């Protein structure tokens, strides 16, 4: 099995974004309630990765 290699986190995030597997959350959220709900709904739907 070939392992994917990344130089840094930026490389990995760029690849996820190119593949449509990364969603950037740019609006301010309440860290106690809204982020939890967003993450839960996204996880249950099968992704994508979230960058807050």
Residue pairs with C-beta under 8 A, 6 or more apart in sequence:
4 15
6 12
6 15
13 22
13 51
16 22
16 48
16 49
17 24
20 48
21 47
21 48
21 49
22 48
22 49
22 50
22 51
23 42
23 48
23 49
23 50
23 51
24 51
25 38
25 50
25 51
25 52
29 35
29 38
29 52
35 52
38 50
39 50
42 48
42 50
